[in-house]
Amino acid sequence: MRKTLIAAAIIAAGVAGYYAINKSSTPSSISLSELDYVPADTALFSGQFTPLDLVAYLKSLGMSAEQLNNAEMQQAMTELAAEASPAVRFGLALFQDYITTLSNPDDFVKNTGIASKTRSLSYLVGAAPVLRFEVTDAAAFQAFFERAATQSGVETQTKQLAGHTYQAYSLNELLDGLELLVSVDRGWGTVALHSNKLPETHRAHALAQQKPAKNLGNTSKLADMSQKYQLKQDGLGFLSTEQLGLAFTTTDGNQLAQDLQLTFTAGLPEALQVWHTPACQTDVAMLTKTWPGLVMDAEIKQQNAAGIVLSSKMIIPTESKVALDGLQKLQGFIPKSLNGALHPSMFYLGLGTEISQITPAISILWAGMTELSLTCEPLVALQQQMKEQNPMMMLAMAGMAANGLQGMSVTINGFSMDMATGQPTAADALVTLSADNPQALFTNAQAMLPPLAGITLPAAGDEMSVSEIFPPIAALGLDVRLQASDNHLLLYVGDKAKAQAATIATEKLNKNGILSFGMDYKQFFGAMSAMISASGQPMPPELESMMNTDMQLGMSFGVDSHGVVLTTEMKVSE
């Protein structure tokens, strides 16, 4: 359990950090000459337009080698490399070198050549993934890949393209003709996964040596997207279902479609032929217009000696008014202070769903999918399967027990636990239930939980001691209190929780989210460390490292006027 918590925390930090770093702060308008080399028909794009101090960020995280590359991982890598092809060993060597570099921020530039304050771009040229970074040491950037090539024994060639020199690392064992291309030009390092079966013009685009006729620099795609979805123009990213749809239903609708034909040496497989019919082309085009894909933005709110504050937003937009209506009905109430914000508590979790609206909401979404006019054979078959598996009855039964509930939350400000018994010895925490009628909700709960039968809720604004009426709580030795207000039941212990309960008790219900989560890494892992020390157990190295990570994280998941939205805010202190 302990390792699971640590792993989950590391993943959350890494995802939030990567997400924000790769779409970070810029001036109010998008201006980067290297966008001229990004094809307008790319299906995937992520751009960081203003330098982020990556070295300072890694230092503030304080991730150690033991945390990033522990003995178990090293053993797994060694065993995998022992029986792997040179191409796989090459990838493993790159990964291990990069992980080692992350745990030594002071040597990051020396080991990778990437600028300590760097901008970056990632995108697809057809089917070829391209990563680009600003570099300050071209030799170090190229040496990073040469080290892996030497360790793995992968075949390496130095090639020329219109006078430009680049390295090609053969990955032929993975796929015939596959290569990793590495080059440096105009102060940017470029890494592209490519095929020697593709034409020279394609390679020139992948290595940013030739500008596509239509590119993100000479079209308004990024500006239009930013304006439509009210995105920050600090840094942007997108996944285009339109381009994916063209690749799936045509042979030449975009560069990705043309590249995919290389894999069909014997002609288009029969299973895919139906998708190339006019009916499927029409239906898929309609669906991709209705669900355009993903759009992302982010912002650096602070970057100075005190630390870094990053915020980001990801939207799954839809043009379907029916879908938006159904999605918005799924939302419930989450306390304002807990809705994805940075919070002084150790940990919080909020769930917002108006139980009585789940069935109507799913019904709207289900009808939207099953009643959609389609003529594409595979889509019609899928639609028929959905009609035969209607979940409405099950949802209706599930909603009866908690009818009126609109949300719940858990906030932990502090805790300690006896590791031997698993029982809490001290706590400062708050649990809230929000409903149209808390008394009716409590009456339903009493019917299902006999121990609650003799309890009468306090009047709005009053509190009562749960320990006096509920012996299991009294056995813990904690002074747990229950308070009720017009729309909330609040169960708390501790002074901080009491103050938080008083604030939430006055909030009016509104549909403002589905899920929220927040965590203070230093507080949380500091408390775990204290418990482990008190138990006499040895301190895991990865836990000791997490104690030094002075980071707060807040996330929220909900629906706005455009579609599903995930927001993230992260503060990392020096």
FISE-468342 format. One record per residue (C-alpha): x, z, y; chain. Coordinates in steps of 0.25 Angstrom, whole numbers, plus 5000, padded with zeros to 4 digits. Layout:
FISE-468342
      x      z      y   chain
      X      Z      Y       A
...
END
This chain:
FISE-468342
      x      z      y   chain
   5000   5000   5000       A
   5011   5004   5010       A
   5018   4991   5007       A
   5005   4983   5009       A
   5003   4989   5023       A
   5017   4986   5027       A
   5016   4972   5022       A
   5003   4970   5029       A
   5009   4976   5042       A
   5021   4967   5042       A
   5012   4954   5039       A
   5003   4958   5050       A
   5015   4960   5060       A
   5021   4947   5055       A
   5009   4938   5056       A
   5005   4944   5070       A
   5019   4942   5075       A
   5021   4928   5069       A
   5007   4924   5074       A
   5010   4928   5088       A
   5025   4924   5089       A
   5021   4910   5085       A
   5011   4909   5096       A
   5016   4916   5107       A
   5016   4917   5122       A
   5018   4905   5132       A
   5014   4902   5146       A
   5000   4898   5150       A
   5002   4883   5146       A
   5008   4878   5133       A
   5021   4871   5136       A
   5031   4868   5125       A
   5038   4855   5124       A
   5040   4856   5109       A
   5025   4855   5107       A
   5027   4840   5109       A
   5033   4840   5095       A
   5020   4847   5089       A
   5011   4836   5084       A
   4997   4837   5089       A
   4991   4835   5075       A
   4998   4848   5070       A
   4989   4856   5061       A
   4996   4869   5064       A
   5003   4874   5076       A
   5009   4887   5082       A
   5017   4888   5095       A
   5025   4899   5102       A
   5027   4894   5116       A
   5034   4905   5123       A
   5046   4913   5116       A
   5043   4926   5109       A
   5055   4936   5108       A
   5055   4935   5093       A
   5067   4943   5091       A
   5061   4955   5099       A
   5048   4953   5091       A
   5056   4954   5078       A
   5063   4966   5083       A
   5051   4974   5087       A
   5045   4971   5073       A
   5057   4978   5067       A
   5055   4972   5054       A
   5066   4975   5044       A
   5073   4967   5033       A
   5067   4977   5023       A
   5053   4974   5029       A
   5054   4959   5029       A
   5062   4957   5017       A
   5062   4968   5008       A
   5068   4969   4994       A
   5055   4964   4987       A
   5055   4952   4995       A
   5070   4949   4994       A
   5068   4950   4978       A
   5056   4941   4978       A
   5064   4931   4987       A
   5076   4932   4978       A
   5068   4929   4965       A
   5060   4918   4971       A
   5073   4911   4977       A
   5080   4912   4963       A
   5070   4903   4956       A
   5066   4894   4969       A
   5070   4880   4973       A
   5080   4879   4985       A
   5068   4875   4994       A
   5061   4888   4991       A
   5075   4896   4992       A
   5076   4890   5005       A
   5063   4895   5010       A
   5066   4909   5005       A
   5079   4909   5011       A
   5073   4905   5025       A
   5063   4916   5023       A
   5072   4927   5020       A
   5082   4923   5031       A
   5070   4923   5041       A
   5065   4937   5036       A
   5079   4943   5037       A
   5080   4937   5051       A
   5067   4944   5055       A
   5072   4957   5052       A
   5085   4955   5061       A
   5079   4951   5074       A
   5092   4952   5082       A
   5097   4941   5073       A
   5085   4932   5073       A
   5091   4922   5083       A
   5104   4921   5076       A
   5098   4919   5062       A
   5087   4909   5066       A
   5091   4903   5079       A
   5077   4905   5084       A
   5076   4909   5098       A
   5073   4924   5100       A
   5062   4920   5110       A
   5057   4908   5103       A
   5045   4898   5104       A
   5040   4891   5091       A
   5031   4880   5086       A
   5025   4878   5072       A
   5017   4867   5068       A
   5014   4855   5058       A
   5019   4841   5059       A
   5010   4835   5050       A
   5012   4843   5037       A
   5026   4848   5042       A
   5027   4862   5047       A
   5036   4864   5059       A
   5042   4877   5065       A
   5050   4877   5078       A
   5057   4888   5085       A
   5065   4888   5098       A
   5079   4891   5094       A
   5092   4896   5101       A
   5102   4894   5090       A
   5100   4880   5082       A
   5111   4883   5073       A
   5105   4897   5069       A
   5092   4890   5067       A
   5097   4880   5057       A
   5106   4890   5050       A
   5094   4898   5047       A
   5089   4887   5038       A
   5103   4883   5033       A
   5105   4897   5027       A
   5093   4896   5019       A
   5097   4882   5014       A
   5110   4888   5010       A
   5104   4899   5002       A
   5094   4890   4995       A
   5102   4878   4993       A
   5091   4869   4999       A
   5096   4855   5002       A
   5099   4853   5017       A
   5101   4840   5025       A
   5104   4838   5040       A
   5096   4826   5045       A
   5094   4818   5057       A
   5081   4813   5064       A
   5083   4805   5076       A
   5096   4812   5080       A
   5091   4826   5077       A
   5097   4834   5066       A
   5089   4843   5057       A
   5091   4850   5044       A
   5082   4847   5032       A
   5080   4857   5020       A
   5075   4851   5007       A
   5063   4858   5001       A
   5061   4847   4991       A
   5058   4856   4980       A
   5046   4861   4987       A
   5040   4847   4990       A
   5047   4834   4989       A
   5053   4830   5002       A
   5050   4843   5009       A
   5061   4848   5019       A
   5063   4859   5030       A
   5068   4853   5043       A
   5076   4861   5053       A
   5080   4857   5066       A
   5084   4862   5080       A
   5081   4854   5093       A
   5077   4857   5108       A
   5079   4871   5105       A
   5069   4872   5094       A
   5071   4874   5079       A
   5062   4866   5070       A
   5059   4869   5055       A
   5049   4859   5048       A
   5045   4858   5034       A
   5045   4843   5032       A
   5045   4831   5021       A
   5055   4820   5020       A
   5044   4811   5016       A
   5038   4812   5030       A
   5043   4801   5041       A
   5054   4803   5051       A
   5044   4804   5062       A
   5037   4816   5056       A
   5050   4823   5054       A
   5053   4820   5069       A
   5040   4827   5072       A
   5043   4839   5063       A
   5057   4841   5069       A
   5051   4840   5083       A
   5060   4828   5086       A
   5048   4819   5089       A
   5035   4822   5097       A
   5022   4818   5090       A
   5014   4808   5099       A
   5003   4819   5100       A
   5008   4833   5100       A
   5005   4847   5105       A
   5013   4844   5118       A
   5005   4832   5123       A
   4991   4836   5118       A
   4982   4847   5123       A
   4979   4853   5109       A
   4986   4867   5112       A
   4980   4868   5126       A
   4966   4864   5122       A
   4966   4874   5110       A
   4971   4885   5119       A
   4960   4883   5129       A
   4949   4881   5119       A
   4952   4894   5112       A
   4957   4902   5124       A
   4971   4904   5118       A
   4983   4909   5125       A
   4993   4897   5127       A
   5004   4907   5124       A
   5006   4901   5110       A
   4996   4893   5101       A
   4994   4889   5087       A
   4983   4881   5079       A
   4979   4876   5065       A
   4971   4863   5066       A
   4961   4861   5055       A
   4958   4847   5062       A
   4972   4843   5058       A
   4971   4849   5044       A
   4958   4842   5042       A
   4964   4829   5046       A
   4975   4831   5036       A
   4966   4835   5025       A
   4956   4823   5027       A
   4965   4812   5031       A
   4978   4805   5028       A
   4982   4802   5042       A
   4974   4810   5051       A
   4986   4818   5056       A
   5000   4820   5052       A
   4997   4831   5042       A
   4988   4822   5035       A
   4998   4811   5034       A
   5009   4821   5029       A
   5000   4826   5018       A
   4999   4812   5012       A
   5013   4813   5008       A
   5009   4824   4998       A
   4999   4814   4992       A
   5009   4804   4986       A
   4998   4799   4976       A
   4987   4798   4986       A
   4977   4807   4991       A
   4973   4817   4980       A
   4958   4815   4976       A
   4955   4829   4980       A
   4958   4826   4994       A
   4952   4812   4995       A
   4938   4818   4998       A
   4944   4825   5010       A
   4948   4811   5016       A
   4933   4806   5015       A
   4926   4803   5029       A
   4916   4815   5025       A
   4927   4825   5024       A
   4935   4820   5036       A
   4923   4822   5044       A
   4919   4836   5038       A
   4933   4841   5039       A
   4935   4836   5054       A
   4922   4843   5057       A
   4926   4856   5051       A
   4940   4856   5057       A
   4933   4854   5071       A
   4924   4866   5068       A
   4936   4874   5063       A
   4948   4869   5071       A
   4958   4879   5064       A
   4966   4890   5071       A
   4971   4892   5085       A
   4981   4903   5089       A
   4987   4909   5102       A
   4995   4921   5105       A
   5001   4928   5117       A
   5014   4937   5120       A
   5008   4948   5129       A
   5021   4955   5130       A
   5035   4952   5126       A
   5045   4962   5132       A
   5054   4974   5129       A
   5042   4982   5126       A
   5038   4973   5114       A
   5029   4961   5112       A
   5014   4960   5112       A
   5008   4947   5106       A
   4993   4943   5104       A
   4988   4931   5097       A
   4975   4924   5093       A
   4971   4915   5082       A
   4957   4908   5082       A
   4950   4901   5071       A
   4941   4893   5080       A
   4928   4886   5076       A
   4919   4876   5083       A
   4907   4880   5074       A
   4897   4889   5082       A
   4890   4893   5069       A
   4904   4898   5063       A
   4907   4906   5076       A
   4893   4912   5076       A
   4895   4917   5062       A
   4909   4922   5064       A
   4906   4929   5077       A
   4895   4937   5069       A
   4905   4942   5059       A
   4912   4950   5070       A
   4909   4964   5073       A
   4914   4976   5081       A
   4928   4980   5082       A
   4932   4991   5092       A
   4939   4984   5104       A
   4951   4993   5103       A
   4953   4988   5089       A
   4950   4974   5090       A
   4964   4968   5088       A
   4971   4976   5099       A
   4983   4984   5099       A
   4979   4998   5097       A
   4986   5011   5097       A
   4982   5015   5083       A
   4990   5014   5071       A
   4980   5004   5064       A
   4966   4999   5066       A
   4956   4989   5059       A
   4943   4984   5064       A
   4932   4977   5057       A
   4921   4970   5064       A
   4909   4964   5057       A
   4894   4966   5060       A
   4890   4968   5046       A
   4875   4964   5049       A
   4881   4950   5054       A
   4890   4947   5042       A
   4879   4940   5034       A
   4873   4932   5046       A
   4888   4928   5050       A
   4892   4923   5037       A
   4878   4916   5035       A
   4881   4908   5048       A
   4895   4905   5043       A
   4891   4901   5029       A
   4879   4892   5034       A
   4889   4886   5044       A
   4898   4882   5032       A
   4887   4878   5022       A
   4878   4871   5031       A
   4889   4862   5037       A
   4886   4847   5036       A
   4897   4842   5027       A
   4899   4829   5019       A
   4914   4831   5014       A
   4912   4833   4999       A
   4922   4845   4997       A
   4916   4852   5009       A
   4902   4850   5004       A
   4906   4855   4991       A
   4912   4868   4997       A
   4900   4870   5006       A
   4891   4869   4993       A
   4899   4880   4987       A
   4898   4889   4999       A
   4883   4887   4999       A
   4883   4892   4984       A
   4890   4905   4988       A
   4883   4910   4999       A
   4888   4925   5002       A
   4876   4929   5011       A
   4869   4938   5001       A
   4882   4946   4998       A
   4885   4947   5013       A
   4870   4952   5016       A
   4872   4963   5006       A
   4886   4967   5011       A
   4880   4969   5025       A
   4869   4978   5022       A
   4877   4990   5020       A
   4884   4990   5033       A
   4874   4984   5042       A
   4876   4986   5057       A
   4891   4989   5055       A
   4899   4980   5065       A
   4913   4985   5063       A
   4923   4996   5059       A
   4937   5000   5063       A
   4948   5009   5058       A
   4959   5014   5067       A
   4971   5023   5063       A
   4979   5030   5073       A
   4987   5038   5064       A
   4987   5044   5050       A
   4995   5051   5040       A
   4993   5052   5025       A
   4998   5060   5013       A
   5005   5050   5005       A
   5003   5058   4992       A
   4988   5060   4993       A
   4984   5048   5002       A
   4976   5057   5011       A
   4977   5056   5026       A
   4983   5069   5032       A
   4981   5065   5047       A
   4974   5053   5054       A
   4969   5047   5067       A
   4959   5036   5064       A
   4946   5030   5067       A
   4936   5022   5059       A
   4924   5016   5067       A
   4911   5009   5062       A
   4903   5001   5072       A
   4889   4997   5070       A
   4876   4994   5078       A
   4870   5007   5072       A
   4881   5017   5067       A
   4870   5026   5062       A
   4863   5016   5053       A
   4877   5012   5048       A
   4880   5026   5044       A
   4867   5028   5038       A
   4870   5016   5029       A
   4883   5022   5025       A
   4877   5035   5021       A
   4868   5028   5011       A
   4881   5022   5004       A
   4890   5034   5006       A
   4883   5047   5002       A
   4894   5056   5008       A
   4889   5051   5022       A
   4874   5055   5019       A
   4875   5068   5026       A
   4882   5064   5038       A
   4875   5062   5052       A
   4882   5054   5062       A
   4885   5060   5075       A
   4878   5056   5088       A
   4884   5045   5096       A
   4896   5050   5103       A
   4898   5063   5094       A
   4907   5065   5083       A
   4907   5073   5070       A
   4918   5078   5060       A
   4917   5070   5047       A
   4925   5080   5040       A
   4914   5091   5041       A
   4904   5082   5034       A
   4913   5073   5025       A
   4922   5082   5016       A
   4931   5071   5011       A
   4936   5069   5026       A
   4937   5084   5027       A
   4946   5084   5015       A
   4956   5075   5023       A
   4958   5086   5034       A
   4955   5075   5045       A
   4945   5078   5056       A
   4937   5065   5055       A
   4926   5063   5065       A
   4914   5053   5066       A
   4909   5048   5079       A
   4897   5039   5081       A
   4893   5030   5093       A
   4882   5020   5096       A
   4890   5009   5088       A
   4901   5016   5081       A
   4905   5027   5070       A
   4919   5032   5072       A
   4926   5040   5062       A
   4939   5046   5067       A
   4950   5056   5066       A
   4961   5059   5076       A
   4961   5059   5091       A
   4965   5045   5093       A
   4954   5040   5084       A
   4944   5049   5092       A
   4948   5042   5105       A
   4947   5029   5099       A
   4933   5032   5093       A
   4928   5036   5106       A
   4932   5022   5112       A
   4926   5014   5101       A
   4913   5023   5101       A
   4909   5017   5114       A
   4911   5002   5111       A
   4899   4993   5110       A
   4898   4984   5097       A
   4902   4969   5099       A
   4907   4958   5090       A
   4921   4958   5093       A
   4929   4956   5080       A
   4930   4956   5064       A
   4943   4962   5061       A
   4954   4969   5069       A
   4967   4976   5065       A
   4978   4984   5072       A
   4991   4991   5068       A
   5002   4999   5075       A
   5014   4996   5065       A
   5023   5007   5070       A
   5012   5018   5069       A
   5006   5013   5056       A
   5019   5012   5049       A
   5025   5025   5056       A
   5013   5033   5049       A
   5016   5027   5036       A
   5030   5030   5037       A
   5027   5045   5040       A
   5018   5046   5028       A
   5029   5040   5019       A
   5039   5049   5024       A
   5030   5061   5022       A
   5028   5057   5008       A
   5043   5056   5005       A
   5042   5042   5001       A
   5053   5032   5005       A
   5051   5024   5017       A
   5049   5009   5014       A
   5059   5001   5023       A
   5048   4991   5027       A
   5039   5003   5032       A
   5051   5009   5040       A
   5052   4995   5047       A
   5037   4994   5050       A
   5038   5008   5057       A
   5048   5001   5067       A
   5038   4990   5070       A
   5032   4994   5083       A
   5020   4984   5083       A
   5005   4984   5085       A
   4996   4974   5080       A
   4981   4971   5082       A
   4973   4960   5076       A
   4958   4955   5077       A
   4949   4945   5070       A
   4936   4940   5076       A
   4928   4929   5082       A
   4928   4923   5096       A
   4921   4911   5102       A
   4930   4901   5095       A
   4931   4907   5081       A
   4939   4917   5073       A
   4950   4925   5080       A
   4962   4933   5076       A
   4969   4940   5087       A
   4982   4948   5086       A
   4990   4957   5095       A
   5003   4963   5092       A
   5013   4972   5100       A
   5027   4974   5095       A
   5035   4984   5103       A
   5050   4984   5104       A
END
